[in-house]
Amino acid sequence: MKFQNLIKQAQEFQKKMKKMQEELEKKVVESTSGGGMITVTANGRQEILSIKIEPEVVNSDDVEMLEDLILAAVNEAKRKSEKLAQEEMKKITGGLNIPGLGNLNIPV
């Protein structure tokens, strides 16, 4: 009987995880660098949705600066997305840190 309850709880948790992943895919974070010259948008599953570059920042004499700005904005968008996912995960786990659940891109 107890084993059946454990299986049922695991199935419920799996349903909650799937729903959370679907919701995270719809949630969006945005990050900028270079005073708003680069804007990166990502969803809660750490997927980059768009990168916008203001024309004024494009300078063929300083490609390295453009690369650095893009990298900074992408990394910040990724951090924001990960934080969003962690906050959503805490809602499901009650704040418990469950090993193996850190990567939310794993299909359930």
Sequence and secondary structure as in RCSB ss.txt:
>XXXX:A:sequence
MKFQNLIKQAQEFQKKMKKMQEELEKKVVESTSGGGMITVTANGRQEILSIKIEPEVVNSDDVEMLEDLILAAVN
EAKRKSEKLAQEEMKKITGGLNIPGLGNLNIPV
>XXXX:A:secstr
 HHHHHHHHHHHHHHHHHHHHHHHHH EEEEEETTTTEEEEEETTS EEEEEE GGG  TT HHHHHHHHHHHHH
HHHHHHHHHHHHHHHHHHTT   TT S TTS  
